[in-house]
Amino acid sequence: MTFAGTHHVGPKGCENRAAYGPGSILPIVYARPERLAAMPIGELRIWADRITGAIRRERAKSVMRHWSYDLNRHIALKQARDRIAGELERRTTSRPQTRKPRARPRLRNPERPVTP
């Protein structure tokens, strides 16, 4: 038994199985946040491009009032795109390093006596 996105329908020797097949976006659409956090940035960008293309296709179906248009799929794709964009933004934004300000050294007042 094969599930959507798990079978290989691309050319032989192709390493990127996720690039082929109609249901290949499903694993990333319903991915847990831990899985997104573990993915390399390059792979996240590839997925973001693929999901953007899928959203465009869904919008085209919607405009044409095609019988196979599914609003729930459209919403799921948009949510996945937003999650991936958030993960990419979280990783690529440079956080300013907050350093604790260094305390100025106290200078001894020569006129004030030192108390033990």
Secondary structure as GFF3:
##gff-version 3
##sequence-region A 1 116
A	DSSP	three_ten_helix	17	19	.	.	.	ID=ss1
A	DSSP	alpha_helix	26	29	.	.	.	ID=ss2
A	DSSP	alpha_helix	33	38	.	.	.	ID=ss3
A	DSSP	alpha_helix	41	63	.	.	.	ID=ss4
A	DSSP	alpha_helix	71	92	.	.	.	ID=ss5
###
